Amino acid sequence: MKVEKTIKSIRRLVKAARIAGKKIGFVPTMGALHKGHISLIEAAKKKCDFVVVSIFVNPTQFGPKEDFKKYPRPLKADLKMCRKAGVDVVFAPTPREMYPAENLTWVNVEKLSEPLCGKFRPRHFRGVATVCTKLFNIVLPDVAYFGQKDAQQAIIIKRMVADLNMPLKIVVCPTVREKNELAMSSRNQYLTTQQRKDAAFIYKSFQECRQMIKQGVTDSKKIITAMRKILRQISSSKIQYISIVDAETLQNVDKIAGKVLVAVAVKVGSTRLIDNILIDAAKL
Ligand code: AMP
């Protein structure tokens, strides 16, 4: 497995693979890899001949009071996991390599970036869309893999690729969970043992939601109230949002009929956790 730190060297390697007729799969990450990331790599390995993983903690998607500095960066362990998973190349650039000068050009996916996490992380998705554009331009993959765990991000990237005619396919893979159903996340390592236990209430709130819809409840407000009751059981937590939205437009749905995205963001202590499930009311 190769590890490249410069744009020039990663471009050279991918170009050689492309000339050799290989299909290029790409998994962008911020490192601190876990089984969720590995599932994306496995999906890429299945369909592509050459798999590139980027490890880059992107400064432009963090707010000034967020955890950019303390975000975990266990590069050695990450590389070991990538090697084991059969990755061909890891691209691990420095912030200077990615942003050599003040960045003046931004990709902003309007409307989709505003609700849900956008309300609490004002310029987050601008940073995500911009760094993904840069990474896509550097790697030029045929397919890029994203996790359903970050549902809003996946929807935004899909829309950006469509709107800007970017020549790649976006594949979204299911959320990988811990035994207690807590969605795996690099930020889970900030949690204490008790907080990790409590965080299971997030998935319990989804189960309640699914059950209510199955029983015929269509009023989102009623369901959100029931979910809030469950989430309140997480000690020292602050609910940022519980939303039931259209799975494509991310607009609030008042009366549930078809496909909805049920998404929550909760601060547990100082750790911000997000999770979601997709429900098709017609198929329950
Ligand atoms: P991150 O390193 O957190 O930026 O995540 C990199 C990619 O892995 C994103 O596409 C995430 O949605 C995806 N990902 C993170 N956690 C999970 C998970 N538990 N299951 C599936 N995909 C995930």
Residues whose N, C-alpha, C, O or C-beta is under 5 A from the ligand:
A	BS01	AMP	P28 T29 M30 G31 G36 H37 Y145 F146 G147 Q148 K149 D150 C173 P174 T175 V176 A183 M184 S185
